[in-house]
């Protein structure tokens, strides 16, 4: 049996958090996210899944826990699948961050190894923890990982040899799934 990994970006968070930099903060799904979570579970449950992973944050855990319950698999929490830690920017409005820093936040892609938000992590620190998770996966099975846009983008970008400057375009919309091996 070969390995298939379905990467799932969590459904939309509650409206009050959508303009905020919530990164690794534990924010809940909104009503539309809760509805989409159930739709994802129904769609994913039709596949022969052998393992389910999630980041441990509630917005990913809801899908993983419901899926695990539905198919009889205990989800594995792995914090390496969490979104980027934005440090002091967490739960602040993106507009306020941009007003204070201007284009400095472009350091995430212009200097992925050296630039970080205050008390946050670099792009390559995010990449390294996600790739460490990926390298430890079983070599066979149908795996599902419910996580976040950043981890999905760095995994796809790294595996695909895509330049870091293009990684933001690899972030899927909330609730999307992408299959890799």
PyMOL commands that set and color helices and strands:
alter all, ss='L'
color gray80, all
select helices_A, chain A and resi 15-17+31-45+58-71+79-81+87-89+94-110+123-135+149-160+164-170
alter helices_A, ss='H'
color red, helices_A
select strands_A, chain A and resi 3-9+20-21+51-54+76-77+92-93+141-147+177-180
alter strands_A, ss='S'
color yellow, strands_A
deselect
rebuild
show_as cartoon
